[in-house]
Amino acid sequence: MVPLTQALKVGAYVVKQHITGVKRYPMVLMLEPLFRCNLACTGCGKIDYPSEILNQRISVADAIEAARECPAPIIAIAGGEPLLHKELPQIVEAYLKMGKYVILCTNALLLEKKIDQYKPHKNFCWDIHLDGDKQMHDMSVDQDGVYERAIDAIKLSKSKGFRTSINCTLFDGADPDRVAAFFDMIADMDIEGVMTSPGYAYERAPDQEHFLNRTRTKELFRAIFKRGEESKKRGKKWKFTQSPLFLDFLAGNQTYACTPWGNPTRNVFGWQRPCYLLGEGYAKTFKELMETTDWDKYGVGNYEKCADCMVHSGFEATAVMDSVKKPWKVAALALKGIKTEGAMAKDIPLENARKAEYVFTSHVAQKMAEIHAKKEQADAAAMAAE
């Protein structure tokens, strides 16, 4: 579970926004300092770029400026594989000095090699990618042996005094019994908690056959949480790093629209429109992102690409804001638990959603042109200096 001090600080931040009448505000800054990765996960749509783009890195200065522009109290560093970024320790240290809560997401393949470049801190947490048991995870990352290395990394991180959690993405075909057994095992490891979510249907992901639709997502999580009730009776307490209302939403008990500005994303292209999952345009500054993005064009019921999305990066902010506005809903959940049977909450209708637009190629072409232009300028300057 998230430490109380962090929960209180984030809650106070949300309350302040409401009191001051701020309509749209960020909660988690998603920093993608690079797209290159040392794995090729079958459900990932983040790394399908030419090598020139994969070689790009966000500088320390630009990473710090992003945190100054965006007032979110939490920064989640993702990728690609962030530990491939040689200057990441300086970025993390700068964020901690700014008073930010930092979540560093990693597949853990480099953690043993890199961990001593970081120091335990009350506001810093390793978030290790682990999509289930050995068979589930190694299939997800399309490489044998990664599961064992992730488990070893969790143990190493804990032994060195770091806050440690995992992120677990689930896909169509996941067996509720196996997921529950996996959560039981994780409970025994006594980590801070699990961040779980259905996979998003990235258009560039190699495997397009195993993404969950909304109905299947709700059915799956209801089945998992039902088994969680049985595990609790056996003394296995599952801990999650997400708000109770988001988990209730996954089980089909809340009707939520997404909050794309809640987790704004800064990567090597700039500030990504409209969210962490969709790259449909880029802004040069956070202010430009917030003020010029046509937010009403996106989200479930508004855009075809959003139809099946129930991912935390879009809906966790909605759930947190609902928790602050209506704390009695959280209290009721604490007393009764997540409903796993009966009618589900009414969903947002999809019939009026606009058709998907496919703009990936044009954005890549524009970025490649920028990279080549900078190289030509640097080469010309070098020749002039000789």
Residue pairs with C-beta under 8 A, 6 or more apart in sequence:
1 192
1 193
1 239
1 240
1 241
2 192
2 193
2 241
3 122
3 163
5 122
6 74
6 101
6 123
9 73
9 101
10 27
10 73
10 74
10 101
10 320
11 324
13 27
13 73
14 27
14 320
14 321
14 324
15 324
17 25
18 324
18 325
24 261
24 290
24 295
25 71
25 261
25 262
26 70
26 71
26 72
26 261
26 262
26 263
26 264
26 286
27 72
27 73
27 74
27 262
27 263
27 316
27 317
27 320
28 72
28 74
28 75
28 76
28 262
28 263
28 313
28 316
28 317
29 66
29 67
29 70
29 72
29 74
29 75
29 76
29 263
29 264
29 266
30 76
30 78
30 263
30 264
30 265
30 266
30 276
30 313
31 58
31 63
31 66
31 75
31 76
31 77
31 78
31 91
31 265
31 266
31 267
32 46
32 58
32 77
32 78
32 79
32 80
32 265
32 266
32 267
32 268
33 57
33 58
33 63
33 77
33 79
33 80
33 82
33 85
33 88
33 91
33 267
33 268
34 54
34 56
34 57
34 58
34 79
34 80
34 81
34 82
34 84
34 85
34 268
35 46
35 47
35 49
35 53
35 54
35 56
35 79
35 80
35 267
35 268
36 47
36 54
36 55
36 79
36 80
36 81
36 84
37 44
37 46
37 47
37 79
37 80
37 81
37 84
37 107
38 81
38 84
38 107
38 109
38 110
39 81
39 107
39 109
39 141
39 142
39 143
39 146
40 47
40 141
40 142
40 143
40 206
41 140
41 141
41 142
42 139
42 140
42 141
42 142
42 205
42 206
42 207
42 210
43 140
43 169
43 171
43 199
43 202
43 205
43 207
43 210
43 211
44 202
44 205
44 206
45 200
45 202
45 203
45 204
45 205
46 79
46 80
46 202
47 54
47 80
48 204
49 364
50 364
50 368
52 368
52 371
52 372
53 268
53 364
53 367
53 368
53 371
54 80
56 268
56 371
57 85
57 87
57 268
58 66
58 85
58 266
58 267
58 268
59 87
60 87
60 90
60 91
60 94
63 91
63 94
63 95
63 266
64 91
64 94
64 95
64 98
66 266
66 286
67 75
67 94
67 95
67 98
67 100
68 98
69 285
69 286
69 287
70 264
70 266
70 286
72 100
72 264
73 100
73 101
74 100
74 101
74 102
74 103
75 95
75 100
75 101
75 102
75 103
76 103
76 105
76 127
76 263
77 88
77 91
77 92
77 102
77 103
77 104
77 105
78 105
78 276
79 105
81 106
81 107
81 109
81 110
82 88
82 104
82 105
82 106
83 106
83 109
83 110
83 111
83 114
84 110
85 91
88 104
89 117
89 118
92 102
92 104
92 118
92 124
95 102
96 102
96 121
96 123
96 124
99 123
100 123
101 123
101 124
101 125
102 121
102 123
102 124
102 125
103 125
103 127
103 165
104 118
104 124
104 125
104 126
104 127
105 127
105 129
105 167
106 126
106 127
106 128
106 129
106 153
107 128
107 129
107 141
107 146
107 150
108 128
108 129
108 149
108 150
108 153
108 154
109 146
109 149
111 126
111 128
111 153
111 156
111 157
112 152
112 153
112 156
115 156
115 157
115 160
115 162
118 124
118 162
120 160
120 161
120 162
120 163
122 163
124 162
124 163
125 162
125 163
125 164
125 165
125 192
126 153
126 157
126 162
126 163
126 164
126 165
127 165
127 166
127 167
127 195
128 150
128 153
128 154
128 157
128 164
128 165
128 166
128 167
129 141
129 150
129 166
129 167
130 137
130 147
130 150
130 151
130 154
130 166
130 167
130 168
130 186
131 137
131 140
131 141
131 168
131 169
131 170
131 171
132 140
132 168
132 170
132 174
132 178
132 179
132 182
133 147
133 178
133 181
133 182
133 185
134 147
134 148
136 174
136 178
136 182
137 146
137 147
137 150
138 144
138 145
138 146
138 147
140 169
140 171
150 166
154 164
154 166
154 189
154 191
155 189
157 164
158 164
158 189
158 190
158 191
163 192
164 191
164 192
165 191
165 192
165 193
165 194
165 195
165 241
166 186
166 191
166 194
166 195
167 194
167 195
167 196
167 197
168 182
168 194
168 195
168 196
168 197
169 196
169 197
169 198
169 199
170 179
170 196
170 197
170 198
170 199
170 212
170 220
171 198
171 199
171 210
171 211
171 212
172 209
172 210
172 211
172 212
172 216
173 210
174 220
176 220
176 223
176 224
176 226
176 227
177 227
179 224
179 227
180 224
180 227
180 228
180 230
180 231
183 194
183 224
183 228
183 231
183 236
183 238
184 231
184 236
184 238
186 194
186 238
187 231
187 236
187 237
187 238
187 239
188 236
191 239
192 239
192 241
193 239
193 240
193 241
194 238
194 239
194 240
194 241
195 240
195 241
195 242
195 312
196 240
196 242
196 250
197 250
197 310
197 311
197 312
197 313
198 211
198 212
198 217
198 220
198 221
198 250
198 310
198 311
199 210
199 211
199 212
199 311
200 211
200 277
200 309
200 311
201 208
201 211
201 305
201 308
201 309
202 277
203 305
203 358
203 360
204 360
205 211
211 308
212 220
212 308
212 310
213 308
214 307
214 308
214 310
214 347
217 250
217 308
217 310
218 250
218 251
218 252
218 344
219 252
221 247
221 250
221 251
221 252
222 251
222 252
222 340
222 341
223 340
225 247
225 251
225 337
225 338
225 340
226 340
226 341
228 238
229 337
229 340
231 238
232 238
240 247
242 312
242 316
242 319
243 316
243 319
243 320
243 323
243 330
244 323
244 330
244 333
244 334
244 338
245 254
245 319
245 320
245 322
245 323
245 329
245 330
245 333
246 312
246 315
246 316
246 318
246 319
246 320
247 338
248 254
248 319
248 333
248 338
248 339
249 256
249 310
249 315
249 318
249 319
250 310
251 338
251 339
251 340
252 344
252 345
253 338
253 339
253 344
253 345
254 319
254 322
254 345
255 345
255 346
255 347
255 348
256 315
256 318
256 319
256 322
257 299
257 300
257 301
257 318
257 348
258 275
258 298
258 299
258 300
258 306
258 309
258 314
258 315
258 318
259 314
259 315
259 317
259 318
259 321
260 274
260 275
260 295
260 298
260 299
260 314
261 274
261 275
261 289
261 290
261 293
261 295
262 314
262 316
262 317
262 318
263 275
263 276
263 313
263 314
263 316
263 317
264 271
264 272
264 275
264 286
264 289
264 290
265 271
265 272
265 275
265 276
266 272
266 286
268 367
269 279
269 282
269 363
269 367
270 282
270 283
270 284
271 282
271 283
271 284
271 285
271 286
271 288
271 289
272 278
272 279
272 281
272 282
273 279
273 280
273 281
273 282
273 283
273 289
273 293
274 280
274 281
274 293
274 295
274 297
274 298
275 298
275 313
275 314
276 313
276 314
277 309
277 311
277 313
277 314
278 298
278 305
278 306
279 359
279 360
279 363
280 298
280 357
280 359
281 293
281 359
281 363
282 363
283 289
283 292
283 293
296 302
297 303
297 354
298 306
299 306
299 314
300 306
300 307
300 309
300 347
300 348
300 350
300 353
301 348
301 349
301 350
301 352
301 353
302 352
302 353
302 354
303 353
303 354
303 356
304 353
304 354
304 355
304 356
305 356
306 314
306 353
307 350
307 353
322 329
323 329
323 330
